[in-house]
Amino acid sequence: GSGATLLACNVAHLLTVLSQRRVALVDLDVQFGTLPLYLNLYPQRGLVQALANLDELDATALDGYMTRHASGVGVLGHSGEDSLQLGEVAGREIERLLDLLCRSYDNVVIDLPRRIDPASVAVFERAANVVVVVQQSITTLRDATRLLRILRRDVAVPRDRICVVVNRYDKNAPVTLEDIGKTLNCGDLHTVPNDFRTVSDCVNTGTPLYDYAKGAGVTRAMMALEA
């Protein structure tokens, strides 16, 4: 609910169109994920089927499970009918999938569900950057504090690999950037301004921000994150 999926989709899109990278975008929420809709994509198969056929996958076969966006971003999502039970995705399966993706793509962007399980831990351990998305609310900060504690203490993710992004930033909000920095005990904060109308239009039409409103402040903030 903090906007992590929006950020993941748009950073992946910008890596492709601005940096000319070969990018894979993965929706690891196999129960409630809606990532493909942010790019107006409707996969017929994807992550669930790829995991079921891991023993037969190579780079060529994996491409058959990706849904390609017009920009070139390869999306590994799932259809509305796909579902897996909690705990059904093993960490070792995700590690094998990551190995394949990293051999085939320059960048792999993964949108994680809001829970800690073996699959997400496997991603955290491999990630070059873990992006924690928060908003200016007490409830969000409470969850972020617990998440950062788990990442630093239990998963042993180094501090320099963790990036905190304040989404829907409002300079007049009661919870300030200084409050967030002190509460989370983190370094520099990245901000994405609040632009409800533009973001809502993009989500509802499945259009990346760069294609819809290239000069908007929210788009420029995404471009700074991509860089």
C-alpha angles and dihedrals in degrees: 000000000000095000101262093138091052090052094046093051095046097044089050090049092049093048087057102043100034104029096031091229126157101242135189118199115198128195105205094179097099094176108043106005117138100172097126090058090063086067096037092251128142110192119205091200136359140125099012093051093042091054090048090055101039094128090061098042126114129157093278095047092046090059088064090065094050122094110215122223118212089252091059098257110144110221122202102193135127141246124257090258096055118099140160128193123245111281093014094115109075122211092235090056091054091047090055091047091049091052090056094045094048091052091052103039137047092220132020117199115192126194107206127204120245097267141076115241137140091277094054092043089055088055094047091052093052100038120113088202130018110201116202112196118205139167132214097271135107093233092052092048091050091056093043091051091055092045093050091048090054093046094049101037108028104027095031096223107170115244092238090062094055119087123186118208122192105211124200088019117195117184090207096054117121091237105067132199088252090055091050094047092051094044095049096036090222137139127248116350123222117214134207112193124236109259104154098172096050094044093045092051091049094049094046093049097037092238124145114240092240091058095043105040111004095173099044119118092239090054093049089051090054089050090054090053092049091052 
